[in-house]
Amino acid sequence: MQRVAVISVILEEPKKIQHEFNDAIASFQNIVRGRMGIPFEKEGVSVVSITVVGDINEINSLTGKLGNIPYVTVKTAISKKEI
C-alpha cells in the first residue's frame, strides 16, 4: 500500500552536492509529486521539501539515498493512512 510522505532536506554545501542530490531525486521521479526549495545564499544553505507518494520501501530508499550524500540532513514524515 502507498502512503504520502514529506521529506525535509537541508543541504549544507548546496553548490558542491547539487548535481548528486538532483540525480538522486530524478532516479525516484515515479514517486515524487512535488518539490520546493528555498536557498539561503548568504548562509550557504538550502532547504528542500519533497512530497512523495509510494510504498514504505520506496520512500525509505529515497530517504536513505539522500541521507548518504555528504552535507545532507534528511527527516521524513510519513502518513499513517494508506492510500
C-alpha positions, 0 to 999 in steps of 0.5 A: 500500500502507498502512503504520502510522505514529506521529506525535509532536506537541508543541504549544507554545501548546496553548490558542491552536492547539487548535481548528486542530490538532483540525480538522486531525486530524478532516479525516484521521479515515479514517486515524487509529486512535488518539490520546493526549495528555498536557498539561503545564499548568504548562509550557504544553505538550502532547504528542500521539501519533497512530497512523495507518494509510494510504498514504505520501501520506496520512500525509505530508499529515497530517504536513505539515498539522500541521507548518504550524500555528504552535507545532507540532513534528511527527516521524513514524515510519513502518513499513517493512512494508506492510500 
